[in-house]
């Protein structure tokens, strides 16, 4: 799946009906995630939900989460 080739109207429709999940420990400053059709994952900032989300393929999202779990994305 090439996420860059997705139809903008399809993306807009998917985001309108998306169920956004927030970590329970995040309070008001969290990353929210929505799992869309066709293996696309959307991430957005809970403080700015009207801004366009970042879109990832399932594989990209899985690699991102795995990197977090391994501690690879910590600040130096």
mmCIF file of the N, C-alpha and C atoms, coordinates in Angstrom:
data_MODEL
# 
_entry.id   MODEL 
# 
loop_
_atom_site.group_PDB 
_atom_site.id 
_atom_site.type_symbol 
_atom_site.label_atom_id 
_atom_site.label_alt_id 
_atom_site.label_comp_id 
_atom_site.label_asym_id 
_atom_site.label_entity_id 
_atom_site.label_seq_id 
_atom_site.pdbx_PDB_ins_code 
_atom_site.Cartn_x 
_atom_site.Cartn_y 
_atom_site.Cartn_z 
_atom_site.occupancy 
_atom_site.B_iso_or_equiv 
_atom_site.pdbx_formal_charge 
_atom_site.auth_seq_id 
_atom_site.auth_comp_id 
_atom_site.auth_asym_id 
_atom_site.auth_atom_id 
_atom_site.pdbx_PDB_model_num 
ATOM 1   N N  . UNK A 1 1  ? 0.844   -1.182 0.000  1.00 0.00 ? 1  UNK A N  1 
ATOM 2   C CA . UNK A 1 1  ? 0.000   0.000  0.000  1.00 0.00 ? 1  UNK A CA 1 
ATOM 3   C C  . UNK A 1 1  ? 0.883   1.237  0.000  1.00 0.00 ? 1  UNK A C  1 
ATOM 4   N N  . UNK A 1 2  ? 0.687   2.095  -0.972 1.00 0.00 ? 2  UNK A N  1 
ATOM 5   C CA . UNK A 1 2  ? 1.388   3.374  -1.025 1.00 0.00 ? 2  UNK A CA 1 
ATOM 6   C C  . UNK A 1 2  ? 0.463   4.435  -0.453 1.00 0.00 ? 2  UNK A C  1 
ATOM 7   N N  . UNK A 1 3  ? 0.724   4.852  0.765  1.00 0.00 ? 3  UNK A N  1 
ATOM 8   C CA . UNK A 1 3  ? -0.169  5.809  1.417  1.00 0.00 ? 3  UNK A CA 1 
ATOM 9   C C  . UNK A 1 3  ? -0.195  7.148  0.691  1.00 0.00 ? 3  UNK A C  1 
ATOM 10  N N  . UNK A 1 4  ? 0.865   7.464  -0.060 1.00 0.00 ? 4  UNK A N  1 
ATOM 11  C CA . UNK A 1 4  ? 0.907   8.727  -0.784 1.00 0.00 ? 4  UNK A CA 1 
ATOM 12  C C  . UNK A 1 4  ? 0.006   8.723  -2.014 1.00 0.00 ? 4  UNK A C  1 
ATOM 13  N N  . UNK A 1 5  ? -0.445  7.551  -2.440 1.00 0.00 ? 5  UNK A N  1 
ATOM 14  C CA . UNK A 1 5  ? -1.312  7.447  -3.610 1.00 0.00 ? 5  UNK A CA 1 
ATOM 15  C C  . UNK A 1 5  ? -2.789  7.373  -3.230 1.00 0.00 ? 5  UNK A C  1 
ATOM 16  N N  . UNK A 1 6  ? -3.099  7.488  -1.944 1.00 0.00 ? 6  UNK A N  1 
ATOM 17  C CA . UNK A 1 6  ? -4.494  7.397  -1.508 1.00 0.00 ? 6  UNK A CA 1 
ATOM 18  C C  . UNK A 1 6  ? -5.298  8.605  -1.968 1.00 0.00 ? 6  UNK A C  1 
ATOM 19  N N  . UNK A 1 7  ? -6.543  8.369  -2.289 1.00 0.00 ? 7  UNK A N  1 
ATOM 20  C CA . UNK A 1 7  ? -7.461  9.421  -2.710 1.00 0.00 ? 7  UNK A CA 1 
ATOM 21  C C  . UNK A 1 7  ? -7.764  10.339 -1.526 1.00 0.00 ? 7  UNK A C  1 
ATOM 22  N N  . UNK A 1 8  ? -7.535  11.648 -1.665 1.00 0.00 ? 8  UNK A N  1 
ATOM 23  C CA . UNK A 1 8  ? -7.817  12.573 -0.563 1.00 0.00 ? 8  UNK A CA 1 
ATOM 24  C C  . UNK A 1 8  ? -9.264  12.506 -0.065 1.00 0.00 ? 8  UNK A C  1 
ATOM 25  N N  . UNK A 1 9  ? -10.215 12.234 -0.956 1.00 0.00 ? 9  UNK A N  1 
ATOM 26  C CA . UNK A 1 9  ? -11.618 12.115 -0.528 1.00 0.00 ? 9  UNK A CA 1 
ATOM 27  C C  . UNK A 1 9  ? -11.802 10.878 0.346  1.00 0.00 ? 9  UNK A C  1 
ATOM 28  N N  . UNK A 1 10 ? -11.112 9.788  0.006  1.00 0.00 ? 10 UNK A N  1 
ATOM 29  C CA . UNK A 1 10 ? -11.177 8.573  0.832  1.00 0.00 ? 10 UNK A CA 1 
ATOM 30  C C  . UNK A 1 10 ? -10.590 8.841  2.208  1.00 0.00 ? 10 UNK A C  1 
ATOM 31  N N  . UNK A 1 11 ? -9.444  9.523  2.243  1.00 0.00 ? 11 UNK A N  1 
ATOM 32  C CA . UNK A 1 11 ? -8.815  9.854  3.525  1.00 0.00 ? 11 UNK A CA 1 
ATOM 33  C C  . UNK A 1 11 ? -9.758  10.698 4.366  1.00 0.00 ? 11 UNK A C  1 
ATOM 34  N N  . UNK A 1 12 ? -10.347 11.734 3.775  1.00 0.00 ? 12 UNK A N  1 
ATOM 35  C CA . UNK A 1 12 ? -11.267 12.605 4.519  1.00 0.00 ? 12 UNK A CA 1 
ATOM 36  C C  . UNK A 1 12 ? -12.441 11.812 5.069  1.00 0.00 ? 12 UNK A C  1 
ATOM 37  N N  . UNK A 1 13 ? -12.992 10.908 4.268  1.00 0.00 ? 13 UNK A N  1 
ATOM 38  C CA . UNK A 1 13 ? -14.112 10.079 4.720  1.00 0.00 ? 13 UNK A CA 1 
ATOM 39  C C  . UNK A 1 13 ? -13.688 9.171  5.872  1.00 0.00 ? 13 UNK A C  1 
ATOM 40  N N  . UNK A 1 14 ? -12.531 8.565  5.752  1.00 0.00 ? 14 UNK A N  1 
ATOM 41  C CA . UNK A 1 14 ? -12.020 7.689  6.809  1.00 0.00 ? 14 UNK A CA 1 
ATOM 42  C C  . UNK A 1 14 ? -11.798 8.462  8.110  1.00 0.00 ? 14 UNK A C  1 
ATOM 43  N N  . UNK A 1 15 ? -11.242 9.659  8.011  1.00 0.00 ? 15 UNK A N  1 
ATOM 44  C CA . UNK A 1 15 ? -10.960 10.447 9.213  1.00 0.00 ? 15 UNK A CA 1 
ATOM 45  C C  . UNK A 1 15 ? -12.238 10.944 9.872  1.00 0.00 ? 15 UNK A C  1 
ATOM 46  N N  . UNK A 1 16 ? -13.261 11.235 9.065  1.00 0.00 ? 16 UNK A N  1 
ATOM 47  C CA . UNK A 1 16 ? -14.536 11.688 9.626  1.00 0.00 ? 16 UNK A CA 1 
ATOM 48  C C  . UNK A 1 16 ? -15.160 10.606 10.491 1.00 0.00 ? 16 UNK A C  1 
ATOM 49  N N  . UNK A 1 17 ? -15.056 9.369  10.060 1.00 0.00 ? 17 UNK A N  1 
ATOM 50  C CA . UNK A 1 17 ? -15.656 8.273  10.812 1.00 0.00 ? 17 UNK A CA 1 
ATOM 51  C C  . UNK A 1 17 ? -14.690 7.554  11.742 1.00 0.00 ? 17 UNK A C  1 
ATOM 52  N N  . UNK A 1 18 ? -13.488 8.099  11.912 1.00 0.00 ? 18 UNK A N  1 
ATOM 53  C CA . UNK A 1 18 ? -12.457 7.409  12.693 1.00 0.00 ? 18 UNK A CA 1 
ATOM 54  C C  . UNK A 1 18 ? -12.774 7.385  14.183 1.00 0.00 ? 18 UNK A C  1 
ATOM 55  N N  . UNK A 1 19 ? -12.374 6.301  14.822 1.00 0.00 ? 19 UNK A N  1 
ATOM 56  C CA . UNK A 1 19 ? -12.420 6.189  16.276 1.00 0.00 ? 19 UNK A CA 1 
ATOM 57  C C  . UNK A 1 19 ? -11.006 6.427  16.781 1.00 0.00 ? 19 UNK A C  1 
ATOM 58  N N  . UNK A 1 20 ? -10.824 7.539  17.470 1.00 0.00 ? 20 UNK A N  1 
ATOM 59  C CA . UNK A 1 20 ? -9.501  7.920  17.958 1.00 0.00 ? 20 UNK A CA 1 
ATOM 60  C C  . UNK A 1 20 ? -9.279  7.354  19.350 1.00 0.00 ? 20 UNK A C  1 
ATOM 61  N N  . UNK A 1 21 ? -8.122  6.757  19.553 1.00 0.00 ? 21 UNK A N  1 
ATOM 62  C CA . UNK A 1 21 ? -7.759  6.177  20.848 1.00 0.00 ? 21 UNK A CA 1 
ATOM 63  C C  . UNK A 1 21 ? -6.668  7.036  21.487 1.00 0.00 ? 21 UNK A C  1 
ATOM 64  N N  . UNK A 1 22 ? -6.794  7.223  22.791 1.00 0.00 ? 22 UNK A N  1 
ATOM 65  C CA . UNK A 1 22 ? -5.828  8.002  23.558 1.00 0.00 ? 22 UNK A CA 1 
ATOM 66  C C  . UNK A 1 22 ? -5.341  7.158  24.723 1.00 0.00 ? 22 UNK A C  1 
ATOM 67  N N  . UNK A 1 23 ? -4.060  7.229  25.012 1.00 0.00 ? 23 UNK A N  1 
ATOM 68  C CA . UNK A 1 23 ? -3.532  6.511  26.177 1.00 0.00 ? 23 UNK A CA 1 
ATOM 69  C C  . UNK A 1 23 ? -4.202  7.040  27.437 1.00 0.00 ? 23 UNK A C  1 
ATOM 70  N N  . UNK A 1 24 ? -4.582  6.144  28.318 1.00 0.00 ? 24 UNK A N  1 
ATOM 71  C CA . UNK A 1 24 ? -5.296  6.551  29.530 1.00 0.00 ? 24 UNK A CA 1 
ATOM 72  C C  . UNK A 1 24 ? -4.433  7.382  30.458 1.00 0.00 ? 24 UNK A C  1 
ATOM 73  N N  . UNK A 1 25 ? -3.124  7.266  30.363 1.00 0.00 ? 25 UNK A N  1 
ATOM 74  C CA . UNK A 1 25 ? -2.239  8.011  31.260 1.00 0.00 ? 25 UNK A CA 1 
ATOM 75  C C  . UNK A 1 25 ? -1.770  9.326  30.674 1.00 0.00 ? 25 UNK A C  1 
ATOM 76  N N  . UNK A 1 26 ? -2.242  9.672  29.498 1.00 0.00 ? 26 UNK A N  1 
ATOM 77  C CA . UNK A 1 26 ? -1.706  10.826 28.805 1.00 0.00 ? 26 UNK A CA 1 
ATOM 78  C C  . UNK A 1 26 ? -2.281  12.170 29.182 1.00 0.00 ? 26 UNK A C  1 
ATOM 79  N N  . UNK A 1 27 ? -3.396  12.216 29.869 1.00 0.00 ? 27 UNK A N  1 
ATOM 80  C CA . UNK A 1 27 ? -3.998  13.500 30.198 1.00 0.00 ? 27 UNK A CA 1 
ATOM 81  C C  . UNK A 1 27 ? -4.453  14.234 28.958 1.00 0.00 ? 27 UNK A C  1 
ATOM 82  N N  . UNK A 1 28 ? -4.168  15.525 28.912 1.00 0.00 ? 28 UNK A N  1 
ATOM 83  C CA . UNK A 1 28 ? -4.614  16.363 27.797 1.00 0.00 ? 28 UNK A CA 1 
ATOM 84  C C  . UNK A 1 28 ? -3.560  16.536 26.709 1.00 0.00 ? 28 UNK A C  1 
ATOM 85  N N  . UNK A 1 29 ? -2.375  16.006 26.899 1.00 0.00 ? 29 UNK A N  1 
ATOM 86  C CA . UNK A 1 29 ? -1.300  16.187 25.919 1.00 0.00 ? 29 UNK A CA 1 
ATOM 87  C C  . UNK A 1 29 ? -0.836  14.830 25.411 1.00 0.00 ? 29 UNK A C  1 
ATOM 88  N N  . UNK A 1 30 ? -1.597  14.288 24.497 1.00 0.00 ? 30 UNK A N  1 
ATOM 89  C CA . UNK A 1 30 ? -1.329  12.924 24.025 1.00 0.00 ? 30 UNK A CA 1 
ATOM 90  C C  . UNK A 1 30 ? -1.273  12.849 22.513 1.00 0.00 ? 30 UNK A C  1 
ATOM 91  N N  . UNK A 1 31 ? -0.700  11.770 22.083 1.00 0.00 ? 31 UNK A N  1 
ATOM 92  C CA . UNK A 1 31 ? -0.836  11.353 20.695 1.00 0.00 ? 31 UNK A CA 1 
ATOM 93  C C  . UNK A 1 31 ? -2.070  10.471 20.639 1.00 0.00 ? 31 UNK A C  1 
ATOM 94  N N  . UNK A 1 32 ? -2.904  10.688 19.634 1.00 0.00 ? 32 UNK A N  1 
ATOM 95  C CA . UNK A 1 32 ? -4.080  9.852  19.430 1.00 0.00 ? 32 UNK A CA 1 
ATOM 96  C C  . UNK A 1 32 ? -3.859  9.024  18.173 1.00 0.00 ? 32 UNK A C  1 
ATOM 97  N N  . UNK A 1 33 ? -4.397  7.818  18.177 1.00 0.00 ? 33 UNK A N  1 
ATOM 98  C CA . UNK A 1 33 ? -4.232  6.910  17.049 1.00 0.00 ? 33 UNK A CA 1 
ATOM 99  C C  . UNK A 1 33 ? -5.595  6.430  16.575 1.00 0.00 ? 33 UNK A C  1 
ATOM 100 N N  . UNK A 1 34 ? -5.732  6.300  15.252 1.00 0.00 ? 34 UNK A N  1 
ATOM 101 C CA . UNK A 1 34 ? -6.941  5.731  14.649 1.00 0.00 ? 34 UNK A CA 1 
ATOM 102 C C  . UNK A 1 34 ? -6.492  4.730  13.590 1.00 0.00 ? 34 UNK A C  1 
ATOM 103 N N  . UNK A 1 35 ? -7.089  3.555  13.626 1.00 0.00 ? 35 UNK A N  1 
ATOM 104 C CA . UNK A 1 35 ? -6.780  2.509  12.656 1.00 0.00 ? 35 UNK A CA 1 
ATOM 105 C C  . UNK A 1 35 ? -7.828  2.566  11.552 1.00 0.00 ? 35 UNK A C  1 
ATOM 106 N N  . UNK A 1 36 ? -7.387  2.934  10.352 1.00 0.00 ? 36 UNK A N  1 
ATOM 107 C CA . UNK A 1 36 ? -8.278  3.113  9.209  1.00 0.00 ? 36 UNK A CA 1 
ATOM 108 C C  . UNK A 1 36 ? -8.289  1.847  8.358  1.00 0.00 ? 36 UNK A C  1 
ATOM 109 N N  . UNK A 1 37 ? -9.152  1.843  7.353  1.00 0.00 ? 37 UNK A N  1 
ATOM 110 C CA . UNK A 1 37 ? -9.197  0.732  6.406  1.00 0.00 ? 37 UNK A CA 1 
ATOM 111 C C  . UNK A 1 37 ? -7.919  0.710  5.564  1.00 0.00 ? 37 UNK A C  1 
ATOM 112 N N  . UNK A 1 38 ? -7.741  -0.344 4.816  1.00 0.00 ? 38 UNK A N  1 
ATOM 113 C CA . UNK A 1 38 ? -6.631  -0.531 3.876  1.00 0.00 ? 38 UNK A CA 1 
ATOM 114 C C  . UNK A 1 38 ? -5.264  -0.483 4.553  1.00 0.00 ? 38 UNK A C  1 
ATOM 115 N N  . UNK A 1 39 ? -5.204  -0.811 5.850  1.00 0.00 ? 39 UNK A N  1 
ATOM 116 C CA . UNK A 1 39 ? -3.922  -0.877 6.534  1.00 0.00 ? 39 UNK A CA 1 
ATOM 117 C C  . UNK A 1 39 ? -3.262  0.458  6.771  1.00 0.00 ? 39 UNK A C  1 
ATOM 118 N N  . UNK A 1 40 ? -4.061  1.479  6.988  1.00 0.00 ? 40 UNK A N  1 
ATOM 119 C CA . UNK A 1 40 ? -3.534  2.818  7.244  1.00 0.00 ? 40 UNK A CA 1 
ATOM 120 C C  . UNK A 1 40 ? -3.789  3.183  8.701  1.00 0.00 ? 40 UNK A C  1 
ATOM 121 N N  . UNK A 1 41 ? -2.795  3.797  9.327  1.00 0.00 ? 41 UNK A N  1 
ATOM 122 C CA . UNK A 1 41 ? -2.895  4.247  10.713 1.00 0.00 ? 41 UNK A CA 1 
ATOM 123 C C  . UNK A 1 41 ? -2.682  5.757  10.723 1.00 0.00 ? 41 UNK A C  1 
ATOM 124 N N  . UNK A 1 42 ? -3.549  6.469  11.436 1.00 0.00 ? 42 UNK A N  1 
ATOM 125 C CA . UNK A 1 42 ? -3.447  7.924  11.549 1.00 0.00 ? 42 UNK A CA 1 
ATOM 126 C C  . UNK A 1 42 ? -3.040  8.294  12.972 1.00 0.00 ? 42 UNK A C  1 
ATOM 127 N N  . UNK A 1 43 ? -2.095  9.227  13.096 1.00 0.00 ? 43 UNK A N  1 
ATOM 128 C CA . UNK A 1 43 ? -1.682  9.759  14.393 1.00 0.00 ? 43 UNK A CA 1 
ATOM 129 C C  . UNK A 1 43 ? -1.906  11.259 14.392 1.00 0.00 ? 43 UNK A C  1 
ATOM 130 N N  . UNK A 1 44 ? -2.419  11.775 15.515 1.00 0.00 ? 44 UNK A N  1 
ATOM 131 C CA . UNK A 1 44 ? -2.612  13.217 15.637 1.00 0.00 ? 44 UNK A CA 1 
ATOM 132 C C  . UNK A 1 44 ? -2.331  13.654 17.072 1.00 0.00 ? 44 UNK A C  1 
ATOM 133 N N  . UNK A 1 45 ? -2.190  14.951 17.231 1.00 0.00 ? 45 UNK A N  1 
ATOM 134 C CA . UNK A 1 45 ? -1.960  15.574 18.534 1.00 0.00 ? 45 UNK A CA 1 
ATOM 135 C C  . UNK A 1 45 ? -3.315  15.880 19.159 1.00 0.00 ? 45 UNK A C  1 
ATOM 136 N N  . UNK A 1 46 ? -3.550  15.406 20.373 1.00 0.00 ? 46 UNK A N  1 
ATOM 137 C CA . UNK A 1 46 ? -4.851  15.624 21.018 1.00 0.00 ? 46 UNK A CA 1 
ATOM 138 C C  . UNK A 1 46 ? -5.134  17.101 21.264 1.00 0.00 ? 46 UNK A C  1 
ATOM 139 N N  . UNK A 1 47 ? -4.096  17.925 21.350 1.00 0.00 ? 47 UNK A N  1 
ATOM 140 C CA . UNK A 1 47 ? -4.295  19.363 21.558 1.00 0.00 ? 47 UNK A CA 1 
ATOM 141 C C  . UNK A 1 47 ? -4.709  20.070 20.272 1.00 0.00 ? 47 UNK A C  1 
ATOM 142 N N  . UNK A 1 48 ? -4.450  19.457 19.137 1.00 0.00 ? 48 UNK A N  1 
ATOM 143 C CA . UNK A 1 48 ? -4.749  20.067 17.836 1.00 0.00 ? 48 UNK A CA 1 
ATOM 144 C C  . UNK A 1 48 ? -5.467  19.071 16.933 1.00 0.00 ? 48 UNK A C  1 
ATOM 145 N N  . UNK A 1 49 ? -6.649  18.617 17.335 1.00 0.00 ? 49 UNK A N  1 
ATOM 146 C CA . UNK A 1 49 ? -7.322  17.568 16.558 1.00 0.00 ? 49 UNK A CA 1 
ATOM 147 C C  . UNK A 1 49 ? -7.791  18.008 15.172 1.00 0.00 ? 49 UNK A C  1 
ATOM 148 N N  . UNK A 1 50 ? -7.830  19.315 14.918 1.00 0.00 ? 50 UNK A N  1 
ATOM 149 C CA . UNK A 1 50 ? -8.263  19.785 13.602 1.00 0.00 ? 50 UNK A CA 1 
ATOM 150 C C  . UNK A 1 50 ? -7.116  19.850 12.593 1.00 0.00 ? 50 UNK A C  1 
ATOM 151 N N  . UNK A 1 51 ? -5.895  19.658 13.054 1.00 0.00 ? 51 UNK A N  1 
ATOM 152 C CA . UNK A 1 51 ? -4.752  19.631 12.142 1.00 0.00 ? 51 UNK A CA 1 
ATOM 153 C C  . UNK A 1 51 ? -4.711  18.280 11.426 1.00 0.00 ? 51 UNK A C  1 
ATOM 154 N N  . UNK A 1 52 ? -4.190  18.241 10.214 1.00 0.00 ? 52 UNK A N  1 
ATOM 155 C CA . UNK A 1 52 ? -4.114  16.958 9.507  1.00 0.00 ? 52 UNK A CA 1 
ATOM 156 C C  . UNK A 1 52 ? -3.251  15.961 10.285 1.00 0.00 ? 52 UNK A C  1 
ATOM 157 N N  . UNK A 1 53 ? -3.687  14.725 10.382 1.00 0.00 ? 53 UNK A N  1 
ATOM 158 C CA . UNK A 1 53 ? -2.882  13.718 11.085 1.00 0.00 ? 53 UNK A CA 1 
ATOM 159 C C  . UNK A 1 53 ? -1.744  13.215 10.198 1.00 0.00 ? 53 UNK A C  1 
ATOM 160 N N  . UNK A 1 54 ? -0.797  12.569 10.824 1.00 0.00 ? 54 UNK A N  1 
ATOM 161 C CA . UNK A 1 54 ? 0.261   11.871 10.097 1.00 0.00 ? 54 UNK A CA 1 
ATOM 162 C C  . UNK A 1 54 ? -0.270  10.482 9.756  1.00 0.00 ? 54 UNK A C  1 
ATOM 163 N N  . UNK A 1 55 ? -0.056  10.049 8.525  1.00 0.00 ? 55 UNK A N  1 
ATOM 164 C CA . UNK A 1 55 ? -0.538  8.740  8.080  1.00 0.00 ? 55 UNK A CA 1 
ATOM 165 C C  . UNK A 1 55 ? 0.630   7.779  7.915  1.00 0.00 ? 55 UNK A C  1 
ATOM 166 N N  . UNK A 1 56 ? 0.424   6.552  8.363  1.00 0.00 ? 56 UNK A N  1 
ATOM 167 C CA . UNK A 1 56 ? 1.431   5.507  8.284  1.00 0.00 ? 56 UNK A CA 1 
ATOM 168 C C  . UNK A 1 56 ? 0.786   4.228  7.761  1.00 0.00 ? 56 UNK A C  1 
ATOM 169 N N  . UNK A 1 57 ? 1.585   3.394  7.123  1.00 0.00 ? 57 UNK A N  1 
ATOM 170 C CA . UNK A 1 57 ? 1.112   2.045  6.825  1.00 0.00 ? 57 UNK A CA 1 
ATOM 171 C C  . UNK A 1 57 ? 1.178   1.246  8.125  1.00 0.00 ? 57 UNK A C  1 
ATOM 172 N N  . UNK A 1 58 ? 0.519   0.089  8.140  1.00 0.00 ? 58 UNK A N  1 
ATOM 173 C CA . UNK A 1 58 ? 0.600   -0.774 9.323  1.00 0.00 ? 58 UNK A CA 1 
ATOM 174 C C  . UNK A 1 58 ? 2.055   -1.095 9.666  1.00 0.00 ? 58 UNK A C  1 
ATOM 175 N N  . UNK A 1 59 ? 2.857   -1.413 8.656  1.00 0.00 ? 59 UNK A N  1 
ATOM 176 C CA . UNK A 1 59 ? 4.259   -1.776 8.892  1.00 0.00 ? 59 UNK A CA 1 
ATOM 177 C C  . UNK A 1 59 ? 5.044   -0.603 9.470  1.00 0.00 ? 59 UNK A C  1 
ATOM 178 N N  . UNK A 1 60 ? 4.815   0.597  8.951  1.00 0.00 ? 60 UNK A N  1 
ATOM 179 C CA . UNK A 1 60 ? 5.498   1.774  9.488  1.00 0.00 ? 60 UNK A CA 1 
ATOM 180 C C  . UNK A 1 60 ? 5.100   2.026  10.938 1.00 0.00 ? 60 UNK A C  1 
ATOM 181 N N  . UNK A 1 61 ? 3.820   1.910  11.226 1.00 0.00 ? 61 UNK A N  1 
ATOM 182 C CA . UNK A 1 61 ? 3.339   2.117  12.593 1.00 0.00 ? 61 UNK A CA 1 
ATOM 183 C C  . UNK A 1 61 ? 3.922   1.067  13.536 1.00 0.00 ? 61 UNK A C  1 
ATOM 184 N N  . UNK A 1 62 ? 3.926   -0.185 13.106 1.00 0.00 ? 62 UNK A N  1 
ATOM 185 C CA . UNK A 1 62 ? 4.489   -1.252 13.937 1.00 0.00 ? 62 UNK A CA 1 
ATOM 186 C C  . UNK A 1 62 ? 5.965   -0.996 14.235 1.00 0.00 ? 62 UNK A C  1 
ATOM 187 N N  . UNK A 1 63 ? 6.725   -0.529 13.241 1.00 0.00 ? 63 UNK A N  1 
ATOM 188 C CA . UNK A 1 63 ? 8.144   -0.223 13.449 1.00 0.00 ? 63 UNK A CA 1 
ATOM 189 C C  . UNK A 1 63 ? 8.306   0.949  14.415 1.00 0.00 ? 63 UNK A C  1 
ATOM 190 N N  . UNK A 1 64 ? 7.450   1.949  14.305 1.00 0.00 ? 64 UNK A N  1 
ATOM 191 C CA . UNK A 1 64 ? 7.471   3.105  15.204 1.00 0.00 ? 64 UNK A CA 1 
ATOM 192 C C  . UNK A 1 64 ? 7.228   2.668  16.647 1.00 0.00 ? 64 UNK A C  1 
ATOM 193 N N  . UNK A 1 65 ? 6.183   1.885  16.864 1.00 0.00 ? 65 UNK A N  1 
ATOM 194 C CA . UNK A 1 65 ? 5.852   1.412  18.214 1.00 0.00 ? 65 UNK A CA 1 
ATOM 195 C C  . UNK A 1 65 ? 6.974   0.527  18.759 1.00 0.00 ? 65 UNK A C  1 
ATOM 196 N N  . UNK A 1 66 ? 7.525   -0.342 17.921 1.00 0.00 ? 66 UNK A N  1 
ATOM 197 C CA . UNK A 1 66 ? 8.618   -1.211 18.367 1.00 0.00 ? 66 UNK A CA 1 
ATOM 198 C C  . UNK A 1 66 ? 9.833   -0.381 18.780 1.00 0.00 ? 66 UNK A C  1 
ATOM 199 N N  . UNK A 1 67 ? 10.123  0.678  18.040 1.00 0.00 ? 67 UNK A N  1 
ATOM 200 C CA . UNK A 1 67 ? 11.232  1.558  18.396 1.00 0.00 ? 67 UNK A CA 1 
ATOM 201 C C  . UNK A 1 67 ? 11.012  2.235  19.733 1.00 0.00 ? 67 UNK A C  1 
ATOM 202 N N  . UNK A 1 68 ? 9.782   2.642  19.993 1.00 0.00 ? 68 UNK A N  1 
ATOM 203 C CA . UNK A 1 68 ? 9.457   3.236  21.294 1.00 0.00 ? 68 UNK A CA 1 
ATOM 204 C C  . UNK A 1 68 ? 9.663   2.205  22.396 1.00 0.00 ? 68 UNK A C  1 
ATOM 205 N N  . UNK A 1 69 ? 9.155   1.009  22.183 1.00 0.00 ? 69 UNK A N  1 
ATOM 206 C CA . UNK A 1 69 ? 9.262   -0.037 23.199 1.00 0.00 ? 69 UNK A CA 1 
ATOM 207 C C  . UNK A 1 69 ? 10.710  -0.411 23.498 1.00 0.00 ? 69 UNK A C  1 
ATOM 208 N N  . UNK A 1 70 ? 11.577  -0.322 22.493 1.00 0.00 ? 70 UNK A N  1 
ATOM 209 C CA . UNK A 1 70 ? 12.992  -0.647 22.691 1.00 0.00 ? 70 UNK A CA 1 
ATOM 210 C C  . UNK A 1 70 ? 13.781  0.538  23.248 1.00 0.00 ? 70 UNK A C  1 
ATOM 211 N N  . UNK A 1 71 ? 13.134  1.692  23.387 1.00 0.00 ? 71 UNK A N  1 
ATOM 212 C CA . UNK A 1 71 ? 13.812  2.873  23.913 1.00 0.00 ? 71 UNK A CA 1 
ATOM 213 C C  . UNK A 1 71 ? 14.652  3.613  22.891 1.00 0.00 ? 71 UNK A C  1 
ATOM 214 N N  . UNK A 1 72 ? 14.448  3.346  21.607 1.00 0.00 ? 72 UNK A N  1 
ATOM 215 C CA . UNK A 1 72 ? 15.254  3.958  20.553 1.00 0.00 ? 72 UNK A CA 1 
ATOM 216 C C  . UNK A 1 72 ? 14.888  5.413  20.283 1.00 0.00 ? 72 UNK A C  1 
ATOM 217 N N  . UNK A 1 73 ? 13.730  5.848  20.723 1.00 0.00 ? 73 UNK A N  1 
ATOM 218 C CA . UNK A 1 73 ? 13.262  7.190  20.380 1.00 0.00 ? 73 UNK A CA 1 
ATOM 219 C C  . UNK A 1 73 ? 13.311  8.153  21.564 1.00 0.00 ? 73 UNK A C  1 
ATOM 220 N N  . UNK A 1 74 ? 14.129  7.847  22.532 1.00 0.00 ? 74 UNK A N  1 
ATOM 221 C CA . UNK A 1 74 ? 14.282  8.744  23.684 1.00 0.00 ? 74 UNK A CA 1 
ATOM 222 C C  . UNK A 1 74 ? 15.166  9.922  23.305 1.00 0.00 ? 74 UNK A C  1 
ATOM 223 N N  . UNK A 1 75 ? 14.934  11.030 23.970 1.00 0.00 ? 75 UNK A N  1 
ATOM 224 C CA . UNK A 1 75 ? 15.781  12.200 23.742 1.00 0.00 ? 75 UNK A CA 1 
ATOM 225 C C  . UNK A 1 75 ? 17.193  11.921 24.244 1.00 0.00 ? 75 UNK A C  1 
ATOM 226 N N  . UNK A 1 76 ? 18.193  12.469 23.547 1.00 0.00 ? 76 UNK A N  1 
ATOM 227 C CA . UNK A 1 76 ? 19.586  12.261 23.996 1.00 0.00 ? 76 UNK A CA 1 
ATOM 228 C C  . UNK A 1 76 ? 19.846  12.991 25.309 1.00 0.00 ? 76 UNK A C  1 
# 
